């Protein structure tokens, strides 16, 4: 007997505008407003709503953290794969605006193939610099090589998710992913109970976590400010 689903839940790569009466809940690292799936964050309309995990303000926060951890940072490189659809333009803009306010230069560092990682990062390591990483599949898949290149060239880096810091990255700041997926369960429940997706506001992150890898900080010769250590959600030795 064919199945007749009433609700579709998908990650960013599965996001499609739903057709007919099928309700859709999207957990997307790119604001679904940007893709035209909803009319407005507070009033999505139609039959799609969702949860976003990387809002524009996070980009600015990454730059601020980088400057606090490594005050000598004179420029910031944004590493991402331009061929992917996951990169949020407002997020990139937030990085550049935040850097501009503290007189830090910004350079795009597009990488489209694994064999470019070492070349691009080593070429960037000429003056006191730092790296930030808007999340995409490429950087996540090749994070071991990216982290190794950044650390070997003594470049401080702030990453978008906890697992980067666990794998040796200097620091990560992002919404708590388990919490985000837990919130998705409440969305699913309310929709299955009859609430229209278009009446449910898109949820932006309500809890972020700061994770610092102290072993990496020591290897890079960095002293993490006491104030930052006191507010970190996790310290990795």
N, C-alpha and C positions, 0 to 999 in steps of 0.2 A: 504494500500500500504506500503510495507516494507521501512523503512528508509535506506538511503545509506550515512552514515556519511563520511566526507572527513577529519575531524580533531578530534582527541581525546585529551581532556585536563584532567589531573588527578593529584591528590595529591600523596605523596610518597606511600601510602598504595595501590594505584591503579596502580602503575607503572608496566608496562609489556613491553617487547620488542614488538613493533607493527609489524604486519605482512602485507604482500602485499603492497599496495600503500597508506594505511591509514597513514596520518601524525599524529604525536603525540607530544604534548607539556606537559612537566612534571614539576610541581612545587614541588620540593623535598627537604626535610631537610637533605638528605644525597646526597653528590655529585653524580650525575648520572654517572659520569665518573668511580666511584668506582664500580658500578654495571655492567659496561661493556656496557651500553646502547649507549654511544657515543665514538668515537675514540679519540677525544681531545676536550677540552673546547672551543678553538678558531675555530675549524673546526670539528663539530660533525660528519658529513657524515651521510649516511643513511637517515632515515625519522623521526628522533627524535631530539629534542633540549629541552631546559628547562631553568628554573630559580632556582638557589640554594639560600637558605636563611640562611644556617649555614656553613660557610666555616671554614677551620682549624684555621685561625688566631683568630677567635672569642674566642676559648678556652683559648688562652694565655691572651686575653684581660680580660676575667672573673677573672683570677688569679690576674692580676695586679690591677684591681679594688678592689678586696677583700683585698689585702695587703694595698692599700691606705686607705680604709675605716677602717680596723682593723689592724694596723701595728704590733700588737703582734702575729698575726697569725703564728703559727709554722708549721702547716700542713693543707693540703686541702683534703677533702674527695670528691670523684666523685660519685654522686648518680645516678644510672640508672638501668634499667631492662635489664639484659644481654640476655634475651630471645627475645627481639624485634629486628627487622631488621633495625631500624631507626638510630642506633648509628653509627656515622662515625668514623672509626679508626683514620684518620688523625686529627680529632677534639680532640679525647682523647690524641693523641700524642702531640698536641699543648699545651694542659693543662699541661701535665707532663714536657715538655721541658721548658715552661715558669716558672713553679714552681721551677725547678732545677736551673734556672739562678738566682733566688733570695733566694736560699737555704731554700726552703719550701718543706717539705716532702709531698708525695702524697700517698693516700690510696684509692683503689677502694672499693666502698660500694654498692655492688649489692643488689637490693631488688626485689623480685619476687612476693610478696604477700602483701596485705594491712596490715595484722597483723604483718608484719616485720618492718614497718616504725618506730614506736616508739622504738623498741628494738635496731635497728641498729643505729639510730641517738643518742639515749641516751648513748649507749656504746662508741660512738665516742667522746662524750663531756667530755673528761678527761683532756686535755691540751688545751691551746689556739688554736682553730681550726676554719676552715671555710669550707663551702660547696659550690660546684658548680654543676650544673645540665644540662648535655647535654639533649636536649629535646627528650622525647619519650612519647608515649601515656599513659603509666602507671603513670609517674610523673605528667603529665598534668591532668589526671583524678582524681588523689589523692592529688592534690596540697594543698587543704585545710588542710588535715591531715599532710602533709609534712611540710608546712609552720608553722603550730601550734607546731609541734615537734621541729623544728629548733629554733623557737622563745622562747619556754618554757625552752629550755636548753641553751639559751643565745649563740647560734651559728650564727655568721654572715653568710649570704648566698647570692650568686649572681645567678640569674635565667636567663633563656634564652629568656623570652618574657615578654612584658609589663604587661599582665594580672596577672602574678605572683605577681608583685609589687602592683598592684591594690588590690589583694586579701590579702595583708598583708606581702608579702615577702620584704626583706630589699631593694634589688635593682635588676634591670634587665637591660641587655644590649643585643640588637639584632637588626637585620634589621627591618625597619618599615614594618610590614606585609601589611597594606592597600596599601602602595606604591608598594610593591612587586606584589600584585595581579593587581594593576593598570598597571604595566609594562607588565604583562601577556596579557592584552588586546591588547597592541601594537603588541605583538608576534602573537596573533591570527589573527589580522587584516592583517599583512604582509603575513602570510601564506595563508590566504584565497584569497589574491590578487595575489598569484602565486609564492611567494618566497619559495624555498625548505627549509624545516627545517634543513637539513644537512649543509646548507650554512649560517645559522644564529647562531653565537656563543652563547654558554650557558652563560647566564647573572649571574654574581656574585653580591652580595649585593652592592648597590651604596649609601645607606643611612642607618645609624644605629642610634638608639636612646638609651639614658641613662635615666632610670626612677628610682628615689629614693623615698622610703617611709620614710619620716621624722618621722612619728609617731613610726614606728618600730625601727628606729635608736635610738630615745630617749629611748624607752623601753629597748633596749639592752645596753644602756649607751654609745653609740658611738657618736662621734662628726664628722660629715662629713666635710672634708676639704673644705675651701672656694673656692679653685680652682675647685673642683669637682662640687660644687653647681652652680658655674657660667657657667659651660658647660652642665649641665643636661638639657635634653629636657623637663622633667616634674618632679615636686616635689609634692609628695602627703602628705598632712598634716593629 
